[in-house]
Amino acid sequence: MADSSRDAVLARIRQGLAVGPAPLPPRPDFAAPVHPPLSNADAVVAFAESFQRVGGEFYYCESLPHLAAQVAGFRQRQQVGAPYVWEPEMQALLYQAGIAFQADETDFIAKADLSLTSCEALVARTGSVLVSAATASGRRLSIYPDQHLVLARPSQVVHEIGEALRVIQSRYGSSLPSMVSLTTGPSRTADIEKTLVLGAHGPRRIALFLLEDDAENSPE
């Protein structure tokens, strides 16, 4: 019985050798894109879709009055006070739009329910918001408050994460910010008993207000 089993194995080996070596797999096209096309040819629309898919709240604003109405509606629904805003350019824009904000750190630790910051770039592929410590918002305004608002422009949308990182490199050169964070949706974890918890390591809610690039010049 052992000899017959041995003969069968040797016969299969001889058959395999007679066929010749296995064909090589096709050579990969290293010039081909790694990712499939975006969900929408318009990168801004693709970002909005991706951002909402990962749990973000997206608001399009065509003018400063529209921005004011959108922010007021958000605050009313969430029942929160005026956001903390520490970037001078952002403060000037909100003042022009008639949006209330808290410009200093008074009671920040106790009452930091809401913050509003700018960002470095928006990534259409992943719906991510790239923030850094280079602005006056520093590290805290995008991490500590319970809810984080981001004010951005369509011109800040890029297709891929690599493009967003090149924006940082081009903008700051060798003096890179001490912190660069790629935020994809609200903070979440399922480490404990596989139960999803929002807000464990950062804001429980993130909302993005996309203000048209020429909104300041739009008619009231």
C-alpha positions as CSV (number, residue, x, y, z in Angstrom):
1,M,0.0,0.0,0.0
2,A,2.8,2.3,0.8
3,D,4.5,1.6,-2.5
4,S,1.3,2.4,-4.4
5,S,0.9,5.7,-2.6
6,R,4.6,6.5,-3.3
7,D,4.2,5.6,-7.0
8,A,1.1,7.9,-7.2
9,V,3.0,10.8,-5.7
10,L,5.9,10.3,-8.1
11,A,3.6,10.0,-11.0
12,R,2.0,13.4,-10.2
13,I,5.5,14.9,-9.8
14,R,6.5,13.6,-13.3
15,Q,3.3,15.0,-14.8
16,G,3.9,18.4,-13.2
17,L,7.5,18.5,-14.5
18,A,6.4,17.5,-18.0
19,V,4.0,20.5,-18.1
20,G,6.9,22.9,-17.5
21,P,7.3,25.8,-15.1
22,A,4.2,27.7,-14.0
23,P,3.6,30.9,-15.9
24,L,4.7,34.1,-14.3
25,P,2.0,36.5,-13.1
26,P,1.4,39.6,-15.2
27,R,3.8,42.4,-14.5
28,P,2.0,45.2,-12.5
29,D,1.4,48.5,-14.1
30,F,3.3,50.7,-11.6
31,A,2.2,53.8,-13.4
32,A,-1.5,53.0,-12.8
33,P,-3.3,54.9,-9.9
34,V,-3.5,53.0,-6.6
35,H,-7.0,54.2,-5.8
36,P,-10.1,54.0,-8.0
37,P,-11.6,57.2,-9.3
38,L,-13.4,59.5,-6.8
39,S,-17.1,59.0,-6.2
40,N,-17.7,62.3,-8.1
41,A,-15.6,64.0,-10.7
42,D,-16.1,67.3,-8.8
43,A,-13.6,67.0,-5.9
44,V,-15.7,69.4,-3.7
45,V,-18.8,67.2,-4.1
46,A,-16.7,64.1,-3.5
47,F,-15.3,65.6,-0.3
48,A,-18.8,66.5,0.9
49,E,-20.0,62.9,0.3
50,S,-16.9,61.3,2.0
51,F,-17.1,63.8,5.0
52,Q,-20.7,62.9,5.7
53,R,-20.0,59.2,5.2
54,V,-17.5,59.2,8.1
55,G,-19.9,61.0,10.4
56,G,-19.3,64.7,9.8
57,E,-22.0,67.3,9.3
58,F,-21.6,69.4,6.1
59,Y,-23.0,72.8,5.5
60,Y,-22.5,74.7,2.2
61,C,-22.5,78.5,2.6
62,E,-22.7,80.8,-0.5
63,S,-22.4,84.1,1.4
64,L,-21.6,85.5,4.8
65,P,-25.4,85.9,5.7
66,H,-25.9,82.3,4.7
67,L,-22.9,81.3,6.9
68,A,-24.4,83.3,9.8
69,A,-27.8,81.5,9.3
70,Q,-26.2,78.1,9.1
71,V,-24.1,78.6,12.3
72,A,-27.1,80.0,14.2
73,G,-29.1,77.0,13.1
74,F,-26.4,74.6,14.3
75,R,-26.1,76.3,17.7
76,Q,-29.9,76.3,18.2
77,R,-30.2,72.6,17.3
78,Q,-27.2,71.6,19.6
79,Q,-28.2,74.1,22.3
80,V,-24.6,75.5,22.6
81,G,-23.2,78.9,23.3
82,A,-20.9,81.0,21.0
83,P,-17.9,79.1,19.7
84,Y,-14.4,79.8,21.0
85,V,-12.4,81.4,18.1
86,W,-8.8,82.4,18.5
87,E,-7.6,83.0,15.0
88,P,-7.6,86.8,14.2
89,E,-8.5,86.3,10.5
90,M,-11.3,84.0,11.5
91,Q,-12.5,86.5,14.1
92,A,-12.6,89.3,11.5
93,L,-14.6,87.2,9.1
94,L,-17.1,86.2,11.8
95,Y,-17.4,89.8,12.9
96,Q,-18.1,90.8,9.3
97,A,-20.8,88.1,9.1
98,G,-22.4,89.1,12.5
99,I,-21.6,85.8,14.1
100,A,-21.0,85.9,17.9
101,F,-17.8,84.2,19.2
102,Q,-15.6,84.1,22.3
103,A,-12.2,85.5,21.4
104,D,-10.3,84.8,24.7
105,E,-9.8,81.8,27.0
106,T,-12.3,82.9,29.7
107,D,-13.8,79.8,31.3
108,F,-12.4,77.7,28.4
109,I,-11.7,74.6,30.5
110,A,-15.2,74.6,32.1
111,K,-17.3,75.8,29.1
112,A,-15.5,74.6,26.0
113,D,-18.6,73.1,24.4
114,L,-17.9,74.5,20.9
115,S,-14.9,75.7,18.9
116,L,-14.4,77.1,15.4
117,T,-11.1,76.8,13.5
118,S,-9.7,77.0,10.1
119,C,-7.9,74.1,8.5
120,E,-4.9,73.5,6.2
121,A,-6.7,71.3,3.6
122,L,-9.7,69.0,2.9
123,V,-9.1,65.5,1.5
124,A,-11.9,64.4,-1.0
125,R,-10.8,60.7,-0.9
126,T,-11.3,60.2,2.8
127,G,-13.4,63.1,3.9
128,S,-10.6,64.2,6.2
129,V,-9.8,67.7,7.6
130,L,-6.1,68.5,7.9
131,V,-5.4,70.8,10.8
132,S,-2.1,72.0,12.3
133,A,-0.8,73.8,15.3
134,A,0.5,76.6,13.1
135,T,-2.6,78.8,13.5
136,A,-3.6,80.7,16.6
137,S,-6.0,77.9,17.4
138,G,-3.0,75.9,18.4
139,R,-3.5,72.3,19.4
140,R,-6.5,72.7,21.8
141,L,-9.3,74.1,19.8
142,S,-9.5,71.1,17.5
143,I,-9.1,68.6,20.3
144,Y,-10.5,69.7,23.6
145,P,-14.1,71.1,23.0
146,D,-17.0,68.7,22.8
147,Q,-17.9,69.9,19.3
148,H,-15.6,71.2,16.6
149,L,-16.7,73.5,13.8
150,V,-14.4,74.0,10.8
151,L,-14.7,76.9,8.4
152,A,-13.0,76.2,5.0
153,R,-13.1,77.2,1.3
154,P,-13.7,75.1,-1.8
155,S,-10.2,76.0,-3.0
156,Q,-8.8,74.0,-0.1
157,V,-10.1,70.7,-1.3
158,V,-7.5,68.3,-2.7
159,H,-8.0,64.8,-4.0
160,E,-5.6,62.7,-1.9
161,I,-3.8,62.7,1.5
162,G,-0.5,63.0,-0.3
163,E,-1.6,66.3,-1.9
164,A,-2.7,67.6,1.5
165,L,0.7,66.9,3.0
166,R,2.4,68.6,0.0
167,V,0.3,71.7,0.8
168,I,1.7,71.7,4.3
169,Q,5.3,71.2,3.0
170,S,4.9,74.0,0.4
171,R,3.3,76.4,2.9
172,Y,5.8,75.9,5.8
173,G,8.9,74.6,4.2
174,S,11.5,73.4,6.7
175,S,9.6,75.1,9.6
176,L,6.8,72.5,9.8
177,P,4.1,72.8,12.5
178,S,4.7,71.0,15.8
179,M,1.4,69.1,15.2
180,V,-0.3,68.1,12.0
181,S,-3.6,66.1,12.5
182,L,-5.7,64.4,9.9
183,T,-9.2,64.4,11.3
184,T,-11.6,61.9,9.8
185,G,-15.0,62.2,11.4
186,P,-15.8,62.6,15.1
187,S,-13.5,61.0,17.7
188,R,-14.6,57.4,18.2
189,T,-13.4,54.2,19.8
190,A,-14.7,50.7,20.3
191,D,-11.8,49.4,22.5
192,I,-14.1,48.6,25.4
193,E,-16.3,45.5,24.8
194,K,-16.5,46.6,21.1
195,T,-19.0,49.3,22.0
196,L,-18.7,52.4,19.8
197,V,-18.2,55.5,21.9
198,L,-18.0,59.0,20.4
199,G,-15.9,61.7,21.9
200,A,-13.5,59.5,23.8
201,H,-10.3,61.2,22.6
202,G,-11.6,64.4,21.0
203,P,-14.7,66.2,19.8
204,R,-17.9,64.1,19.8
205,R,-19.2,66.0,16.8
206,I,-17.4,67.7,13.8
207,A,-19.2,70.1,11.4
208,L,-17.7,71.8,8.4
209,F,-19.0,75.0,6.9
210,L,-17.8,75.4,3.3
211,L,-17.8,79.1,2.5
212,E,-17.5,80.1,-1.1
213,D,-14.1,81.7,-1.9
214,D,-15.6,85.0,-3.0
215,A,-18.3,85.1,-0.3
216,E,-17.1,88.4,1.1
217,N,-17.9,90.0,-2.3
218,S,-21.3,88.4,-2.7
219,P,-24.4,90.7,-2.5
220,E,-26.1,90.7,0.9
